[in-house]
Amino acid sequence: MTIVPLVTTSVLTAWAINHEKLLRDLPIEWWVGVTFILTLASASALTPPTFLALVYGYFLGWTSLPMLFGLNVGAIAIIYISANFLHAASVRGYLIQIYPQVGSLLRRFYKNELRLIFFAKLSPVLPFAITNLFFAMAGARFKQVLTGGTLGMIPRTMLAVWAGKEAQDIRYLLEHPNEGLATKIVLIVLIIISTVGIGYFFKDKSMVES
């Protein structure tokens, strides 16, 4: 789920560069249909939504935001529902039996679901499908996963769309997605905020209280 997106992204990058005119001439109805397919692909860990936001931003600009938000929400829902087929409850119970400390960690997680999910989804470096699957397998409530995931992905998506919209050449954009001082600063800020937020969850509260 980490390596496959890298491969598919490389393939899609080469295809998009060689078919820029075709993509630019696509009517909006086609983009909606493609978004539905890419929602399934993102849920299957084939295409990272942030990469797609760059492409959508380049060709459609800010008008692509509703489609990208729908893609993210749809992929989160599909992953969460799919986790039921992996017998998430049985897996959790098995892990708790082998590693009792997992139970304590999960209890803390349930008390801070929304906050931890938000900070995890805010990070541009954490894999989309893996984090969503992890939260579903951990037993997070669907409402919390959907709300936290949506709020966390909004800044990343808007940043990627803005970078794509401002790019003058698709080849340079896809080969240098983080080009530009402003983009790099925002990415660093998002990573720092996400890291601090997640780190606070794992901080040993007993040490702080003592």
C-alpha atoms as an extended CHARMM CRD file, in Angstrom:
* protein
*
       210  EXT
         1         1  MET       CA              0.0000000000        0.0000000000        0.0000000000  PROA      1               0.0000000000
         2         2  THR       CA              3.0630000000        2.2470000000        0.0740000000  PROA      2               0.0000000000
         3         3  ILE       CA              5.0260000000        1.0100000000       -2.9520000000  PROA      3               0.0000000000
         4         4  VAL       CA              2.0760000000        0.5280000000       -5.3310000000  PROA      4               0.0000000000
         5         5  PRO       CA              1.0190000000        4.2130000000       -5.2410000000  PROA      5               0.0000000000
         6         6  LEU       CA              4.5800000000        5.2110000000       -6.1730000000  PROA      6               0.0000000000
         7         7  VAL       CA              4.4590000000        2.9510000000       -9.2150000000  PROA      7               0.0000000000
         8         8  THR       CA              1.0110000000        4.0310000000      -10.3430000000  PROA      8               0.0000000000
         9         9  THR       CA              1.8570000000        7.6900000000       -9.7740000000  PROA      9               0.0000000000
        10        10  SER       CA              4.9250000000        7.3650000000      -11.9930000000  PROA      10              0.0000000000
        11        11  VAL       CA              2.8540000000        5.7000000000      -14.7180000000  PROA      11              0.0000000000
        12        12  LEU       CA              0.0940000000        8.3210000000      -14.4760000000  PROA      12              0.0000000000
        13        13  THR       CA              2.6660000000       11.1200000000      -14.5260000000  PROA      13              0.0000000000
        14        14  ALA       CA              4.1560000000        9.8520000000      -17.7820000000  PROA      14              0.0000000000
        15        15  TRP       CA              0.6820000000        9.3810000000      -19.2750000000  PROA      15              0.0000000000
        16        16  ALA       CA             -0.5480000000       12.8410000000      -18.2370000000  PROA      16              0.0000000000
        17        17  ILE       CA              2.5500000000       14.5320000000      -19.6470000000  PROA      17              0.0000000000
        18        18  ASN       CA              2.0750000000       12.8160000000      -23.0150000000  PROA      18              0.0000000000
        19        19  HSD       CA             -1.6890000000       13.4290000000      -23.1550000000  PROA      19              0.0000000000
        20        20  GLU       CA             -1.9870000000       16.9560000000      -21.8310000000  PROA      20              0.0000000000
        21        21  LYS       CA             -4.1100000000       18.1760000000      -24.7390000000  PROA      21              0.0000000000
        22        22  LEU       CA             -6.5370000000       15.2730000000      -24.3420000000  PROA      22              0.0000000000
        23        23  LEU       CA             -7.0090000000       15.9990000000      -20.6550000000  PROA      23              0.0000000000
        24        24  ARG       CA             -7.4410000000       19.7180000000      -21.2270000000  PROA      24              0.0000000000
        25        25  ASP       CA            -10.1900000000       19.0930000000      -23.8020000000  PROA      25              0.0000000000
        26        26  LEU       CA            -12.1880000000       16.7440000000      -21.5820000000  PROA      26              0.0000000000
        27        27  PRO       CA            -15.6870000000       18.0860000000      -20.7440000000  PROA      27              0.0000000000
        28        28  ILE       CA            -16.6300000000       18.4370000000      -17.0970000000  PROA      28              0.0000000000
        29        29  GLU       CA            -18.9580000000       15.4280000000      -17.3510000000  PROA      29              0.0000000000
        30        30  TRP       CA            -15.9790000000       13.2320000000      -18.1760000000  PROA      30              0.0000000000
        31        31  TRP       CA            -14.0510000000       14.5840000000      -15.2210000000  PROA      31              0.0000000000
        32        32  VAL       CA            -16.9520000000       13.6300000000      -12.9360000000  PROA      32              0.0000000000
        33        33  GLY       CA            -16.9190000000       10.0910000000      -14.3160000000  PROA      33              0.0000000000
        34        34  VAL       CA            -13.1350000000        9.8720000000      -14.0090000000  PROA      34              0.0000000000
        35        35  THR       CA            -13.4050000000       11.1040000000      -10.4230000000  PROA      35              0.0000000000
        36        36  PHE       CA            -15.7020000000        8.1900000000       -9.5800000000  PROA      36              0.0000000000
        37        37  ILE       CA            -13.1610000000        5.7250000000      -10.9830000000  PROA      37              0.0000000000
        38        38  LEU       CA            -10.2870000000        7.4440000000       -9.2020000000  PROA      38              0.0000000000
        39        39  THR       CA            -12.2550000000        7.3000000000       -5.9380000000  PROA      39              0.0000000000
        40        40  LEU       CA            -12.1730000000        3.5160000000       -6.1930000000  PROA      40              0.0000000000
        41        41  ALA       CA             -8.4980000000        3.6560000000       -7.1470000000  PROA      41              0.0000000000
        42        42  SER       CA             -7.6440000000        5.8600000000       -4.1520000000  PROA      42              0.0000000000
        43        43  ALA       CA             -9.5470000000        3.5280000000       -1.8160000000  PROA      43              0.0000000000
        44        44  SER       CA             -7.4970000000        0.6590000000       -3.2550000000  PROA      44              0.0000000000
        45        45  ALA       CA             -4.2200000000        2.5300000000       -2.5870000000  PROA      45              0.0000000000
        46        46  LEU       CA             -3.5180000000        2.9120000000       -6.2970000000  PROA      46              0.0000000000
        47        47  THR       CA             -3.5810000000        6.6930000000       -6.5760000000  PROA      47              0.0000000000
        48        48  PRO       CA             -2.7470000000        9.2190000000       -3.8200000000  PROA      48              0.0000000000
        49        49  PRO       CA             -5.4740000000       11.9220000000       -3.6130000000  PROA      49              0.0000000000
        50        50  THR       CA             -2.8680000000       14.6680000000       -3.1700000000  PROA      50              0.0000000000
        51        51  PHE       CA             -1.2640000000       13.7620000000       -6.4910000000  PROA      51              0.0000000000
        52        52  LEU       CA             -4.6890000000       13.8220000000       -8.1320000000  PROA      52              0.0000000000
        53        53  ALA       CA             -5.3410000000       17.2630000000       -6.6170000000  PROA      53              0.0000000000
        54        54  LEU       CA             -2.2300000000       18.5700000000       -8.3940000000  PROA      54              0.0000000000
        55        55  VAL       CA             -3.5090000000       17.2810000000      -11.7440000000  PROA      55              0.0000000000
        56        56  TYR       CA             -7.0590000000       18.5030000000      -11.1540000000  PROA      56              0.0000000000
        57        57  GLY       CA             -5.7730000000       21.8980000000      -10.0710000000  PROA      57              0.0000000000
        58        58  TYR       CA             -3.6700000000       22.2030000000      -13.2080000000  PROA      58              0.0000000000
        59        59  PHE       CA             -6.5270000000       21.4140000000      -15.6000000000  PROA      59              0.0000000000
        60        60  LEU       CA             -9.6170000000       22.6420000000      -13.7180000000  PROA      60              0.0000000000
        61        61  GLY       CA             -8.3970000000       25.0690000000      -11.0570000000  PROA      61              0.0000000000
        62        62  TRP       CA            -10.6110000000       25.7790000000       -8.0490000000  PROA      62              0.0000000000
        63        63  THR       CA            -13.6840000000       24.3060000000       -9.7660000000  PROA      63              0.0000000000
        64        64  SER       CA            -12.1620000000       20.8770000000       -9.0950000000  PROA      64              0.0000000000
        65        65  LEU       CA            -12.5170000000       21.2060000000       -5.3090000000  PROA      65              0.0000000000
        66        66  PRO       CA            -16.0330000000       19.6820000000       -5.0390000000  PROA      66              0.0000000000
        67        67  MET       CA            -14.9120000000       16.6490000000       -7.0440000000  PROA      67              0.0000000000
        68        68  LEU       CA            -11.7460000000       16.2480000000       -4.9670000000  PROA      68              0.0000000000
        69        69  PHE       CA            -13.6280000000       16.5710000000       -1.6810000000  PROA      69              0.0000000000
        70        70  GLY       CA            -16.1040000000       13.9780000000       -2.9280000000  PROA      70              0.0000000000
        71        71  LEU       CA            -13.2250000000       11.7230000000       -3.9590000000  PROA      71              0.0000000000
        72        72  ASN       CA            -11.6230000000       11.9200000000       -0.5200000000  PROA      72              0.0000000000
        73        73  VAL       CA            -14.8590000000       11.3580000000        1.3870000000  PROA      73              0.0000000000
        74        74  GLY       CA            -15.8870000000        8.5130000000       -0.9050000000  PROA      74              0.0000000000
        75        75  ALA       CA            -12.5280000000        6.7760000000       -0.5970000000  PROA      75              0.0000000000
        76        76  ILE       CA            -12.5770000000        7.0980000000        3.2020000000  PROA      76              0.0000000000
        77        77  ALA       CA            -16.0530000000        5.5430000000        3.3190000000  PROA      77              0.0000000000
        78        78  ILE       CA            -15.0750000000        2.6670000000        1.0150000000  PROA      78              0.0000000000
        79        79  ILE       CA            -11.9790000000        1.8470000000        3.0790000000  PROA      79              0.0000000000
        80        80  TYR       CA            -13.9540000000        1.9640000000        6.3220000000  PROA      80              0.0000000000
        81        81  ILE       CA            -16.6480000000       -0.3650000000        4.9770000000  PROA      81              0.0000000000
        82        82  SER       CA            -14.0380000000       -2.6990000000        3.4890000000  PROA      82              0.0000000000
        83        83  ALA       CA            -12.3950000000       -3.0630000000        6.9080000000  PROA      83              0.0000000000
        84        84  ASN       CA            -15.4810000000       -4.9850000000        8.0530000000  PROA      84              0.0000000000
        85        85  PHE       CA            -14.5980000000       -7.7510000000        5.6080000000  PROA      85              0.0000000000
        86        86  LEU       CA            -11.1670000000       -8.0170000000        7.2500000000  PROA      86              0.0000000000
        87        87  HSD       CA            -12.7870000000       -8.8940000000       10.5990000000  PROA      87              0.0000000000
        88        88  ALA       CA            -11.4080000000       -5.8240000000       12.3370000000  PROA      88              0.0000000000
        89        89  ALA       CA            -12.9230000000       -6.7040000000       15.7290000000  PROA      89              0.0000000000
        90        90  SER       CA            -11.3340000000      -10.1610000000       15.7000000000  PROA      90              0.0000000000
        91        91  VAL       CA             -7.9540000000       -8.7120000000       14.7450000000  PROA      91              0.0000000000
        92        92  ARG       CA             -8.1390000000       -6.1800000000       17.5950000000  PROA      92              0.0000000000
        93        93  GLY       CA             -9.0890000000       -8.8550000000       20.0830000000  PROA      93              0.0000000000
        94        94  TYR       CA             -6.2150000000      -11.0670000000       18.9370000000  PROA      94              0.0000000000
        95        95  LEU       CA             -3.7020000000       -8.2160000000       19.2390000000  PROA      95              0.0000000000
        96        96  ILE       CA             -4.9460000000       -7.2900000000       22.7180000000  PROA      96              0.0000000000
        97        97  GLN       CA             -4.4950000000      -10.8830000000       23.8530000000  PROA      97              0.0000000000
        98        98  ILE       CA             -0.9120000000      -11.0010000000       22.5940000000  PROA      98              0.0000000000
        99        99  TYR       CA              0.0170000000       -7.4160000000       23.4600000000  PROA      99              0.0000000000
       100       100  PRO       CA             -2.0140000000       -6.1880000000       26.4710000000  PROA      100             0.0000000000
       101       101  GLN       CA             -0.5920000000       -2.6760000000       26.0640000000  PROA      101             0.0000000000
       102       102  VAL       CA             -2.5660000000       -2.3730000000       22.8170000000  PROA      102             0.0000000000
       103       103  GLY       CA             -5.7610000000       -2.3070000000       24.8590000000  PROA      103             0.0000000000
       104       104  SER       CA             -4.5510000000        0.6880000000       26.8590000000  PROA      104             0.0000000000
       105       105  LEU       CA             -3.4830000000        2.4800000000       23.7000000000  PROA      105             0.0000000000
       106       106  LEU       CA             -6.8450000000        1.8530000000       22.0690000000  PROA      106             0.0000000000
       107       107  ARG       CA             -8.7200000000        3.1790000000       25.1090000000  PROA      107             0.0000000000
       108       108  ARG       CA             -6.7450000000        6.4060000000       24.8780000000  PROA      108             0.0000000000
       109       109  PHE       CA             -7.4030000000        6.5010000000       21.1520000000  PROA      109             0.0000000000
       110       110  TYR       CA            -11.1630000000        6.2130000000       21.6570000000  PROA      110             0.0000000000
       111       111  LYS       CA            -11.0580000000        9.2460000000       23.9570000000  PROA      111             0.0000000000
       112       112  ASN       CA             -9.2350000000       11.3350000000       21.3310000000  PROA      112             0.0000000000
       113       113  GLU       CA            -10.4720000000        9.8590000000       18.0430000000  PROA      113             0.0000000000
       114       114  LEU       CA            -11.3760000000       13.0400000000       16.2190000000  PROA      114             0.0000000000
       115       115  ARG       CA             -8.2210000000       14.9140000000       17.2240000000  PROA      115             0.0000000000
       116       116  LEU       CA             -5.8130000000       12.1110000000       16.3110000000  PROA      116             0.0000000000
       117       117  ILE       CA             -7.5460000000       11.3910000000       12.9960000000  PROA      117             0.0000000000
       118       118  PHE       CA             -7.4820000000       15.0810000000       12.1050000000  PROA      118             0.0000000000
       119       119  PHE       CA             -3.7560000000       15.4720000000       12.7860000000  PROA      119             0.0000000000
       120       120  ALA       CA             -2.9340000000       12.2340000000       10.9470000000  PROA      120             0.0000000000
       121       121  LYS       CA             -4.8840000000       13.2850000000        7.8450000000  PROA      121             0.0000000000
       122       122  LEU       CA             -3.3780000000       16.7690000000        8.0040000000  PROA      122             0.0000000000
       123       123  SER       CA              0.0880000000       15.3670000000        7.3150000000  PROA      123             0.0000000000
       124       124  PRO       CA              1.0860000000       15.3610000000        3.6150000000  PROA      124             0.0000000000
       125       125  VAL       CA              3.5120000000       12.4580000000        4.1870000000  PROA      125             0.0000000000
       126       126  LEU       CA              1.2980000000        9.7890000000        5.7730000000  PROA      126             0.0000000000
       127       127  PRO       CA             -0.1460000000        7.3900000000        3.1490000000  PROA      127             0.0000000000
       128       128  PHE       CA             -3.8560000000        8.0140000000        2.5710000000  PROA      128             0.0000000000
       129       129  ALA       CA             -5.1270000000        4.4370000000        2.3500000000  PROA      129             0.0000000000
       130       130  ILE       CA             -2.9470000000        3.0630000000        5.1630000000  PROA      130             0.0000000000
       131       131  THR       CA             -4.0230000000        5.6650000000        7.7200000000  PROA      131             0.0000000000
       132       132  ASN       CA             -7.7080000000        5.2480000000        6.8720000000  PROA      132             0.0000000000
       133       133  LEU       CA             -7.4420000000        1.4640000000        7.0800000000  PROA      133             0.0000000000
       134       134  PHE       CA             -5.5890000000        1.7170000000       10.3890000000  PROA      134             0.0000000000
       135       135  PHE       CA             -8.3130000000        3.8550000000       11.9690000000  PROA      135             0.0000000000
       136       136  ALA       CA            -11.0330000000        1.5350000000       10.6940000000  PROA      136             0.0000000000
       137       137  MET       CA             -9.2120000000       -1.5540000000       11.9950000000  PROA      137             0.0000000000
       138       138  ALA       CA             -8.6500000000        0.2030000000       15.3350000000  PROA      138             0.0000000000
       139       139  GLY       CA            -12.4100000000        0.5110000000       15.7640000000  PROA      139             0.0000000000
       140       140  ALA       CA            -12.8160000000        4.2540000000       15.2930000000  PROA      140             0.0000000000
       141       141  ARG       CA            -16.3870000000        5.3840000000       14.7620000000  PROA      141             0.0000000000
       142       142  PHE       CA            -17.3360000000        6.0810000000       11.1610000000  PROA      142             0.0000000000
       143       143  LYS       CA            -18.5590000000        9.5970000000       11.9410000000  PROA      143             0.0000000000
       144       144  GLN       CA            -15.2340000000       10.4510000000       13.5820000000  PROA      144             0.0000000000
       145       145  VAL       CA            -13.1790000000        8.9750000000       10.7530000000  PROA      145             0.0000000000
       146       146  LEU       CA            -15.2270000000       10.8390000000        8.1520000000  PROA      146             0.0000000000
       147       147  THR       CA            -15.2250000000       14.1540000000       10.0340000000  PROA      147             0.0000000000
       148       148  GLY       CA            -11.5780000000       14.0810000000       11.0720000000  PROA      148             0.0000000000
       149       149  GLY       CA            -10.4540000000       12.8130000000        7.6730000000  PROA      149             0.0000000000
       150       150  THR       CA            -12.4130000000       15.4980000000        5.8380000000  PROA      150             0.0000000000
       151       151  LEU       CA            -11.1930000000       18.3630000000        8.0210000000  PROA      151             0.0000000000
       152       152  GLY       CA             -7.6130000000       17.1330000000        7.8270000000  PROA      152             0.0000000000
       153       153  MET       CA             -7.5310000000       16.7220000000        4.0720000000  PROA      153             0.0000000000
       154       154  ILE       CA             -8.9640000000       20.1640000000        3.2440000000  PROA      154             0.0000000000
       155       155  PRO       CA             -5.6840000000       22.1330000000        3.7350000000  PROA      155             0.0000000000
       156       156  ARG       CA             -3.6380000000       19.5160000000        1.8120000000  PROA      156             0.0000000000
       157       157  THR       CA             -6.1110000000       19.4080000000       -1.0500000000  PROA      157             0.0000000000
       158       158  MET       CA             -6.3920000000       23.1740000000       -1.3590000000  PROA      158             0.0000000000
       159       159  LEU       CA             -2.5910000000       23.5220000000       -1.3020000000  PROA      159             0.0000000000
       160       160  ALA       CA             -2.2070000000       20.9190000000       -4.0670000000  PROA      160             0.0000000000
       161       161  VAL       CA             -4.9290000000       22.5380000000       -6.2060000000  PROA      161             0.0000000000
       162       162  TRP       CA             -3.3270000000       25.9390000000       -5.7580000000  PROA      162             0.0000000000
       163       163  ALA       CA              0.0920000000       24.5550000000       -6.7610000000  PROA      163             0.0000000000
       164       164  GLY       CA             -1.4310000000       22.9030000000       -9.8270000000  PROA      164             0.0000000000
       165       165  LYS       CA             -3.3740000000       26.0190000000      -10.7900000000  PROA      165             0.0000000000
       166       166  GLU       CA             -0.2770000000       28.2050000000      -10.6060000000  PROA      166             0.0000000000
       167       167  ALA       CA              1.9120000000       25.8090000000      -12.6190000000  PROA      167             0.0000000000
       168       168  GLN       CA              2.7410000000       26.7850000000      -16.1730000000  PROA      168             0.0000000000
       169       169  ASP       CA              3.8010000000       23.3500000000      -17.3970000000  PROA      169             0.0000000000
       170       170  ILE       CA              2.4000000000       19.9710000000      -16.3620000000  PROA      170             0.0000000000
       171       171  ARG       CA              5.7050000000       18.1650000000      -16.8230000000  PROA      171             0.0000000000
       172       172  TYR       CA              7.4880000000       20.4870000000      -14.4170000000  PROA      172             0.0000000000
       173       173  LEU       CA              4.5600000000       20.3810000000      -11.9900000000  PROA      173             0.0000000000
       174       174  LEU       CA              4.4200000000       16.5930000000      -11.7490000000  PROA      174             0.0000000000
       175       175  GLU       CA              8.1870000000       16.2070000000      -11.5970000000  PROA      175             0.0000000000
       176       176  HSD       CA              8.5400000000       19.0050000000       -8.9930000000  PROA      176             0.0000000000
       177       177  PRO       CA              5.2300000000       18.9650000000       -7.0510000000  PROA      177             0.0000000000
       178       178  ASN       CA              6.6290000000       20.8900000000       -4.0800000000  PROA      178             0.0000000000
       179       179  GLU       CA              8.3740000000       23.6000000000       -6.0600000000  PROA      179             0.0000000000
       180       180  GLY       CA              8.0520000000       27.1450000000       -4.7820000000  PROA      180             0.0000000000
       181       181  LEU       CA              8.9680000000       28.6910000000       -1.4410000000  PROA      181             0.0000000000
       182       182  ALA       CA              5.3700000000       29.2560000000       -0.3550000000  PROA      182             0.0000000000
       183       183  THR       CA              4.4010000000       25.6380000000       -1.0680000000  PROA      183             0.0000000000
       184       184  LYS       CA              7.4140000000       24.3110000000        0.8240000000  PROA      184             0.0000000000
       185       185  ILE       CA              6.6960000000       26.5230000000        3.8290000000  PROA      185             0.0000000000
       186       186  VAL       CA              3.0570000000       25.4210000000        4.0120000000  PROA      186             0.0000000000
       187       187  LEU       CA              4.0570000000       21.7560000000        3.6720000000  PROA      187             0.0000000000
       188       188  ILE       CA              6.5820000000       22.0940000000        6.4940000000  PROA      188             0.0000000000
       189       189  VAL       CA              4.0030000000       23.8370000000        8.6880000000  PROA      189             0.0000000000
       190       190  LEU       CA              1.4280000000       21.0850000000        8.0380000000  PROA      190             0.0000000000
       191       191  ILE       CA              3.9700000000       18.3840000000        8.8510000000  PROA      191             0.0000000000
       192       192  ILE       CA              5.0150000000       20.1370000000       12.0720000000  PROA      192             0.0000000000
       193       193  ILE       CA              1.4180000000       20.6550000000       13.2260000000  PROA      193             0.0000000000
       194       194  SER       CA              0.5540000000       17.0450000000       12.4010000000  PROA      194             0.0000000000
       195       195  THR       CA              3.6450000000       15.6800000000       14.1550000000  PROA      195             0.0000000000
       196       196  VAL       CA              3.0770000000       17.7380000000       17.2990000000  PROA      196             0.0000000000
       197       197  GLY       CA             -0.5860000000       16.7450000000       17.4140000000  PROA      197             0.0000000000
       198       198  ILE       CA              0.1270000000       13.0280000000       17.0120000000  PROA      198             0.0000000000
       199       199  GLY       CA              3.1020000000       13.2200000000       19.3700000000  PROA      199             0.0000000000
       200       200  TYR       CA              0.9190000000       14.6790000000       22.0970000000  PROA      200             0.0000000000
       201       201  PHE       CA             -1.3530000000       11.6330000000       21.8670000000  PROA      201             0.0000000000
       202       202  PHE       CA              1.5400000000        9.2150000000       22.3730000000  PROA      202             0.0000000000
       203       203  LYS       CA              3.0650000000       11.2720000000       25.1700000000  PROA      203             0.0000000000
       204       204  ASP       CA              3.1100000000        9.4220000000       28.4650000000  PROA      204             0.0000000000
       205       205  LYS       CA              0.5840000000       11.3630000000       30.5310000000  PROA      205             0.0000000000
       206       206  SER       CA              1.6720000000        9.6910000000       33.7430000000  PROA      206             0.0000000000
       207       207  MET       CA              5.1390000000       11.2150000000       33.3650000000  PROA      207             0.0000000000
       208       208  VAL       CA              3.6390000000       14.6520000000       32.8120000000  PROA      208             0.0000000000
       209       209  GLU       CA              1.4130000000       14.3740000000       35.8730000000  PROA      209             0.0000000000
       210       210  SER       CA              4.3410000000       13.2470000000       38.0250000000  PROA      210             0.0000000000
